[in-house]
Amino acid sequence: MRVGRGSNAVYDVIVIGLGAAGAATLSALAASGARVRGLDRFNSPHALGSSHGQSRITRQAIGEGSAYVPLAVRSQQIWRELEAEGDEALFSQVGCLILSDPEDRNERPPGQAFIDRTLAAAREHGVAHELLDTDAIRGRYPQFVVRDEVAGYFEASSGFLHVEACIRAQLGRAQRAGAEVSPLSRVASVRQEADHVVTTLADGQKLLSQRAVVSAGAWAAGLLGPPFDTLLSTTRQVMHWFSTAAGAEVEGAWSRSPVFIWRHGSGRDDFFYGFPSLGGQVKVADEAYGPGVPADTVDRATPASDSRRMFDAHVQGRLQSILPEPSFAAACLYTVTPDSHFIIDRHPDHPRIEVVSACSGHGFKHAAAIGEAVAEKLTHGASRIDLSFFALSRFAESAP
Ligand SMILES: Cc1cc2nc3c(=O)[nH]c(=O)nc-3n(C[C@H](O)[C@H](O)[C@H](O)COP(=O)(O)OP(=O)(O)OC[C@H]3O[C@@H](n4cnc5c(N)ncnc54)[C@H](O)[C@@H]3O)c2cc1C
């Protein structure tokens, strides 16, 4: 279905930024028959934005908010459909285990621990799950060294996404459906003029379209200006890979492991997550907070001291048979809003421009369904999955 051609428009929709969100949007728009072009300043998938580093956790009962659950569930279906079209693994359904130490649950208001919010979302949306006590966790997962009274929530339907392959698959599907994909095409500005949108590339070339989607991740604030430059801020995050000890009893357990999210205290920093071993390497990460840094000036170096801090703060004493010397690390970018929820909405001053900022550290698992929903909104005027939770107006409502 065509979006409806303006008098000057060459494209129905131009999608700016082809990471997790943009590739999915381009793919869904192309599949709907729209004439679309996707632009990326780099050659997506690449390792300079928010969508690299091998893997991302996907789970269905989203403790961060009930509005995310339909997106997570639908995204898993889309990854499966896409996987069937190609020859790369996209979604490894290894299960997802959430672990919670007693301090995590007891030192917060009742029901506020992440595991409790996850359980509430699972019950509300009918997501199949198991609750595990300490003995069950120890019996099933010897790779985790759990203290007494650690509680577990396990979701068998979930696991991890192979991120670079997911983006390749979306871009491939988009191109097969007729989309133009333009790497190394940095957009310098995008604005609405009368009944169309003008996208200007860094080399001065101007492209006209009926609508535009800005899914520029950590660069969106700079490209869009107000109000996004005050709502979106970028922080540096680091992912770490450690080897499992060769010949260790739990080597097999590590290769069969579910993904895990572990809250081992009530402090903001008492949290880390990880993945099964791939090629003898276990990937783990925590979250860094602090002042935002413009995407182009983020420090990409990953000194071994970063990984040693990670090991000492989280891995040591909790993960069995992981060697302390890091194998590899990579910096990645979170783009966060003041309330950590996404922005998926029209630009307030340029209503033909749709802003899709699906970041804040938990966006990949939802990206496929976000792309589909944004495409439905642009082609049919509304999406089947309700996106109103992600509207910009919530920030105006909370202003003093
Ligand atoms: C360390 C880390 C761990 C994470 N773990 C998880 C997890 O386990 N589960 C989960 O669901 N999510 C996770 N996330 C979050 C998730 O990865 C992100 O929410 C998601 O990848 C964001 O996708 P995006 O499309 O918004 O941004 P990106 O993928 O960065 O895409 C933005 C694209 O826009 C392009 N671009 C920018 N400016 C321009 C311009 N001017 N012109 C043209 N192109 C431009 C960039 O080159 C880039 O390709 C994690 C993120 C990080 C950093």
The ligand as an SDF file (V2000), in Angstrom:
LIG
                    3D

 53 58  0  0  0  0  0  0  0  0999 V2000
   25.6810   -2.6400   25.8520 C   0  0  0  0  0  0  0  0  0  0  0  0
   24.2420   -2.6950   25.4460 C   0  0  0  0  0  0  0  0  0  0  0  0
   23.4790   -3.7770   25.8310 C   0  0  0  0  0  0  0  0  0  0  0  0
   22.1350   -3.8470   25.4800 C   0  0  0  0  0  0  0  0  0  0  0  0
   21.4170   -4.9500   25.8330 N   0  0  0  0  0  0  0  0  0  0  0  0
   20.1530   -5.0890   25.3960 C   0  0  0  0  0  0  0  0  0  0  0  0
   19.4540   -6.3020   25.6090 C   0  0  0  0  0  0  0  0  0  0  0  0
   19.9840   -7.2520   26.1840 O   0  0  0  0  0  0  0  0  0  0  0  0
   18.1930   -6.4010   25.1230 N   0  0  0  0  0  0  0  0  0  0  0  0
   17.5920   -5.3830   24.4470 C   0  0  0  0  0  0  0  0  0  0  0  0
   16.4480   -5.5270   24.0380 O   0  0  0  0  0  0  0  0  0  0  0  0
   18.2450   -4.2200   24.2110 N   0  0  0  0  0  0  0  0  0  0  0  0
   19.5030   -4.0570   24.6610 C   0  0  0  0  0  0  0  0  0  0  0  0
   20.2000   -2.9180   24.4060 N   0  0  0  0  0  0  0  0  0  0  0  0
   19.5220   -1.8120   23.7250 C   0  0  0  0  0  0  0  0  0  0  0  0
   19.4380   -2.0200   22.2410 C   0  0  0  0  0  0  0  0  0  0  0  0
   20.6150   -2.5850   21.7380 O   0  0  0  0  0  0  0  0  0  0  0  0
   19.1310   -0.6670   21.6180 C   0  0  0  0  0  0  0  0  0  0  0  0
   17.9390   -0.1800   22.2070 O   0  0  0  0  0  0  0  0  0  0  0  0
   18.9370   -0.7590   20.1260 C   0  0  0  0  0  0  0  0  0  0  0  0
   20.0010   -1.4530   19.5350 O   0  0  0  0  0  0  0  0  0  0  0  0
   18.8270    0.6600   19.5700 C   0  0  0  0  0  0  0  0  0  0  0  0
   18.6330    0.6140   18.1870 O   0  0  0  0  0  0  0  0  0  0  0  0
   18.5020    1.9440   17.3570 P   0  0  0  0  0  0  0  0  0  0  0  0
   18.0500    1.5370   16.0090 O   0  0  0  0  0  0  0  0  0  0  0  0
   17.7040    2.9520   18.1070 O   0  0  0  0  0  0  0  0  0  0  0  0
   19.9950    2.5590   17.3090 O   0  0  0  0  0  0  0  0  0  0  0  0
   21.2200    2.0960   16.3800 P   0  0  0  0  0  0  0  0  0  0  0  0
   21.1800    0.6450   16.1670 O   0  0  0  0  0  0  0  0  0  0  0  0
   22.4500    2.6980   16.9400 O   0  0  0  0  0  0  0  0  0  0  0  0
   20.8920    2.7480   14.9690 O   0  0  0  0  0  0  0  0  0  0  0  0
   21.0010    4.1060   14.6920 C   0  0  0  0  0  0  0  0  0  0  0  0
   21.5550    4.2130   13.2840 C   0  0  0  0  0  0  0  0  0  0  0  0
   21.4180    5.5480   12.8340 O   0  0  0  0  0  0  0  0  0  0  0  0
   22.5390    5.8420   12.0220 C   0  0  0  0  0  0  0  0  0  0  0  0
   22.6440    7.2910   11.9580 N   0  0  0  0  0  0  0  0  0  0  0  0
   22.8270    8.1330   12.9950 C   0  0  0  0  0  0  0  0  0  0  0  0
   22.8600    9.4120   12.5660 N   0  0  0  0  0  0  0  0  0  0  0  0
   22.6760    9.3790   11.2300 C   0  0  0  0  0  0  0  0  0  0  0  0
   22.6310   10.3880   10.2330 C   0  0  0  0  0  0  0  0  0  0  0  0
   22.7710   11.6900   10.5410 N   0  0  0  0  0  0  0  0  0  0  0  0
   22.4640   10.0070    8.9530 N   0  0  0  0  0  0  0  0  0  0  0  0
   22.3190    8.6850    8.6260 C   0  0  0  0  0  0  0  0  0  0  0  0
   22.3670    7.6930    9.5540 N   0  0  0  0  0  0  0  0  0  0  0  0
   22.5380    8.0350   10.8330 C   0  0  0  0  0  0  0  0  0  0  0  0
   23.6920    5.1680   12.7590 C   0  0  0  0  0  0  0  0  0  0  0  0
   24.8000    4.9620   11.9280 O   0  0  0  0  0  0  0  0  0  0  0  0
   23.0360    3.8740   13.2190 C   0  0  0  0  0  0  0  0  0  0  0  0
   23.2510    2.8310   12.2860 O   0  0  0  0  0  0  0  0  0  0  0  0
   21.5420   -2.8080   24.7380 C   0  0  0  0  0  0  0  0  0  0  0  0
   22.3130   -1.7170   24.3330 C   0  0  0  0  0  0  0  0  0  0  0  0
   23.6550   -1.6620   24.6740 C   0  0  0  0  0  0  0  0  0  0  0  0
   24.4700   -0.4830   24.2300 C   0  0  0  0  0  0  0  0  0  0  0  0
  1  2  1  0
  2  3  1  0
  2 52  2  0
  3  4  2  0
  4  5  1  0
  4 50  1  0
  5  6  2  0
  6  7  1  0
  6 13  1  0
  7  8  2  0
  7  9  1  0
  9 10  1  0
 10 11  2  0
 10 12  1  0
 12 13  2  0
 13 14  1  0
 14 15  1  0
 14 50  1  0
 15 16  1  0
 16 17  1  0
 16 18  1  0
 18 19  1  0
 18 20  1  0
 20 21  1  0
 20 22  1  0
 22 23  1  0
 23 24  1  0
 24 25  2  0
 24 26  1  0
 24 27  1  0
 27 28  1  0
 28 29  2  0
 28 30  1  0
 28 31  1  0
 31 32  1  0
 32 33  1  0
 33 34  1  0
 33 48  1  0
 34 35  1  0
 35 36  1  0
 35 46  1  0
 36 37  1  0
 36 45  1  0
 37 38  2  0
 38 39  1  0
 39 40  1  0
 39 45  2  0
 40 41  1  0
 40 42  2  0
 42 43  1  0
 43 44  2  0
 44 45  1  0
 46 47  1  0
 46 48  1  0
 48 49  1  0
 50 51  2  0
 51 52  1  0
 52 53  1  0
M  END
$$$$
